[in-house]
Amino acid sequence: MNIFDTIKSLSKGIAVLIDPDKFKTKEALEDFLKKIKLTQPNFIFVGGSSVAKSDFDQCVELVKKIIPIPIVLFPGASHHISNSADALLFLSLISGRNPDFLIGQHVEAIDELEQMDIETIPTSYLLIDGGKMSSVQYVSGTQPIPQEEISIARKTAQAGKHLGHKLIYADAGSGAIKPISSSMIKALSTVRSPLIIGGGLRSVNSIQEAHKHGANLVVIGNKLEEDIDFLLDLKNYMKA
């Protein structure tokens, strides 16, 4: 399966983000994964801002063992790569100006990455203000694009496309108070690159709005950690 082509073809895609740091025990993660398996999202994303290499690898292996769904890596650092996954979003944080997250971490990862048989997708990563400081903002030392600065966000994504990036991932951050606005999603969709939206999506309505305004794929994380019953709402939405 070509992951990029699959994302590009979606209009109501759902991915579940798993942050290994959010699970204190292997048993807790296993229980969570078994429930996710019943929902059958399009993808499982694995990533976090400060996950240890051993925890990251163990999580990917466990996901692969339990859930027969494509695994996409959403790395927060150079060591967040695994040959057990199906694809890697090679994220460049172009909304910020920290060279370490524009190219530095990528250089550190390349020796290991070139030994792997994994689909690598060059991705423009845009951090959008979600109403609180996110872990990405803290770790990267970069400022998010304000929600009202729609033109800046669109131009930034357009520049990423000219740099050769194939995907746009706009993220309000883990635990965002508010999701990315419909007007910004609509503007980003005019760049005509497959669009992933994450952060602050806590209702079926917010997911529906993101899809309606141009998101190919939405990423759900914190909401499921807080309310596992939301899986049933997701399943019904995907069936509909």
Buried (B, 14 or more C-beta within 10 A) or exposed (E): EEBBEBBBEBEBBBBBBBBBBBBEEEEEBEEBBEEBBEBBBBBBBBBBBEBBEEBBBBBBBBBBEBBEBBBBBBBBBBBBBBEBBBBBBBBBBBBBEEEBBBEEBBEBBEEEBEEBEBBBBBBBBBBBBBBBEBBBBEBBEBEBBEBEBBEEBBEBBBEBBEEEBBBBBBBBBBBBEBBBBBEBBBBBBEBEBBBBBBBBBBEBEBBBBBBEBBBBBBBBBBBBBEEEEBBEBBBEBBEE
